[in-house]
């Protein structure tokens, strides 16, 4: 039985920083979309109230011009009241919309605490450390549309040829690296398109093609 390597490292603050950053990005995205919708609503309300205000004002002016012997006093008072009412309603509606622009974010809540004890037998590497190397390697070998996935995911990179031939790439530093039963089950639908790249000294040293029964293809371009 392999001896576990215990690490007494507290990374809670690091995770909290990532959570806050991600939460802020989500809030800003929602705020962006909401801002565009609210701007349209404000524009619509402005046009509607301005039209009603002008219409009422024109009626008021007409009644005032025709106000012989104060016969239109009641109508004039009514129009004045409507103008005041329109101002109040406009302000209330716009204030309601402006309040919707504010999106409050609750502080992150810890829901679980984990202690990780690595067994020391993982030979995967961080995809982000090899992004430029893999993009260049794939381009040199006639494959474009290179996409990097989150580090230590099911696969690290994706690329394809001009004819649509797909390739899913897993990075490792171990020439004898093989997929676990869980990985084989998770990747079974694309297993014939999975390639394992062995990285030595920052370069692709060899490839392992799953469709060829893990047959090793050495990188002839390696200097």
C-alpha positions in Angstrom: 0.0 0.0 0.0 1.4 3.4 -1.0 2.2 5.9 1.7 0.2 9.0 1.6 1.9 12.4 1.4 0.2 14.7 3.9 0.3 18.5 3.2 -0.6 21.0 6.0 -1.5 23.7 3.6 -4.5 26.1 4.2 -5.9 27.4 0.9 -9.2 28.6 2.1 -8.3 32.3 1.4 -7.2 31.3 -2.1 -10.5 29.6 -2.9 -12.4 32.5 -1.4 -10.6 34.9 -3.7 -11.6 32.8 -6.7 -15.2 32.5 -5.5 -15.4 36.3 -5.1 -13.9 36.9 -8.5 -16.2 34.4 -10.2 -19.3 35.8 -8.4 -18.4 39.3 -9.4 -18.0 38.2 -13.0 -21.5 36.6 -12.9 -23.0 39.8 -11.3 -21.4 42.0 -13.9 -22.7 39.8 -16.7 -26.2 39.9 -15.3 -25.9 43.6 -14.7 -24.8 44.2 -18.3 -27.9 42.4 -19.7 -30.2 44.1 -17.2 -28.7 47.5 -18.0 -29.6 47.1 -21.7 -33.2 46.0 -20.9 -33.6 48.9 -18.4 -32.3 51.4 -20.8 -35.0 50.3 -23.3 -37.7 50.6 -20.6 -36.5 54.1 -19.6 -36.5 55.2 -23.2 -40.0 53.8 -23.7 -41.3 55.5 -20.5 -39.8 58.8 -21.4 -41.4 58.8 -24.8 -44.8 57.7 -23.4 -44.9 60.3 -20.6 -43.6 63.0 -22.9 -46.4 62.3 -25.4 -49.0 62.3 -22.7 -47.6 65.5 -21.2 -47.5 67.4 -24.5 -51.1 66.2 -25.3 -52.3 67.4 -21.9 -50.4 70.7 -22.2 -51.9 71.4 -25.6 -55.4 70.8 -24.2 -54.6 73.2 -21.3 -53.5 75.9 -23.7 -56.6 75.5 -25.8 -58.9 75.7 -22.8 -57.1 78.8 -21.5 -57.5 80.5 -24.9 -61.2 79.7 -25.1 -61.8 80.5 -21.4 -64.5 83.1 -22.0 -66.1 84.2 -18.7 -64.2 81.4 -16.9 -66.4 78.7 -18.6 -63.4 76.4 -18.9 -62.1 76.8 -15.3 -63.0 73.2 -14.4 -61.2 71.8 -17.5 -58.2 74.0 -16.8 -58.0 72.8 -13.2 -58.3 69.2 -14.5 -55.5 69.6 -17.0 -53.2 71.2 -14.4 -54.0 68.3 -12.0 -53.2 65.8 -14.8 -49.8 67.5 -15.5 -48.9 67.2 -11.8 -50.1 63.6 -11.7 -48.0 62.7 -14.8 -44.9 64.2 -13.2 -45.4 62.2 -10.1 -46.1 58.9 -12.0 -43.1 59.4 -14.2 -40.8 59.9 -11.3 -42.2 56.9 -9.5 -41.9 54.6 -12.5 -38.3 55.8 -13.3 -37.2 55.4 -9.7 -38.6 51.8 -9.7 -36.5 51.1 -12.8 -33.4 52.7 -11.4 -33.6 50.6 -8.3 -33.5 47.5 -10.5 -30.1 48.5 -11.7 -28.6 47.6 -8.3 -27.7 44.0 -7.9 -26.6 43.0 -4.4 -24.3 40.1 -3.9 -24.5 38.0 -0.7 -21.1 37.0 0.9 -20.0 33.5 -0.1 -21.1 30.8 2.3 -18.8 27.9 3.1 -20.7 24.7 2.6 -17.9 22.1 3.0 -14.4 21.7 4.3 -12.1 19.2 2.7 -8.6 17.9 3.5 -6.8 16.5 0.5 -4.0 14.0 0.9 -2.3 13.3 -2.5 -1.1 9.8 -3.1 1.8 11.1 -5.2 0.8 8.9 -8.2 -0.9 11.5 -10.5 1.2 12.2 -13.6 -1.2 14.7 -15.1 0.1 18.3 -15.7 -1.6 21.7 -15.7 -2.8 22.4 -19.2 -2.3 26.2 -18.8 1.5 25.6 -18.4 1.7 24.1 -21.9 -0.9 26.2 -23.8 1.4 27.8 -26.3 3.5 24.6 -26.7 0.5 22.6 -27.6 -1.0 25.2 -29.9 2.3 25.4 -31.8 2.7 21.6 -31.9 -0.8 21.1 -33.3 -0.4 23.8 -35.9 2.9 22.3 -37.1 1.1 19.0 -37.5 -1.8 20.4 -39.5 -4.3 20.7 -36.8 -6.1 23.9 -36.0 -9.0 25.2 -33.8 -7.0 24.3 -30.7 -9.1 24.8 -27.5 -7.8 24.4 -23.9 -10.0 23.0 -21.2 -9.8 23.6 -17.4 -6.7 22.0 -16.0 -7.0 18.4 -14.8 -10.4 18.0 -16.5 -11.4 14.9 -18.5 -9.1 16.2 -21.3 -6.7 19.1 -21.5 -7.0 20.2 -25.2 -9.0 19.7 -28.3 -7.9 20.2 -31.9 -9.1 19.3 -35.4 -7.9 19.0 -39.0 -9.4 21.0 -41.9 -11.4 17.9 -42.8 -13.1 17.9 -39.3 -11.0 15.0 -37.8 -11.1 15.6 -34.1 -8.5 15.0 -31.4 -8.9 15.1 -27.6 -5.6 15.5 -25.8 -4.5 14.5 -22.3 -1.1 15.7 -21.0 1.2 13.7 -18.8 4.9 13.4 -17.8 4.8 9.6 -17.5 5.6 7.4 -20.6 3.7 4.6 -18.9 0.6 6.6 -18.1 -2.7 4.9 -18.8 -6.3 5.8 -18.2 -8.1 4.6 -15.1 -11.3 2.6 -15.4 -13.3 5.7 -14.4 -11.6 7.7 -17.2 -12.2 5.0 -19.7 -15.9 4.9 -18.7 -16.2 8.8 -18.9 -14.4 9.0 -22.3 -15.9 5.9 -23.9 -17.9 7.9 -26.5 -14.7 9.7 -27.8 -12.1 7.1 -26.8 -11.0 6.5 -30.5 -10.2 10.3 -30.7 -8.2 10.5 -27.4 -4.4 11.0 -27.5 -2.1 11.1 -24.6 0.9 13.5 -25.0 4.0 12.8 -22.9 5.6 16.1 -22.0 9.4 16.0 -21.4 11.4 19.2 -20.9 8.5 21.3 -21.9 8.0 19.6 -25.3 5.8 16.8 -26.7 8.1 13.8 -26.5 5.6 11.2 -27.7 2.0 10.5 -28.4 -0.2 7.6 -27.3 -3.2 7.0 -29.5 -6.0 5.2 -27.7 -7.4 3.9 -31.1 -4.1 2.2 -31.7 -4.1 0.3 -28.5 -1.8 2.7 -26.7 0.9 2.3 -29.5 3.6 4.9 -28.9 4.4 7.3 -31.7 7.6 9.2 -31.0 7.7 12.8 -31.9 10.2 13.0 -34.8 10.3 16.8 -34.6 11.8 16.7 -31.1 15.2 18.2 -31.3 
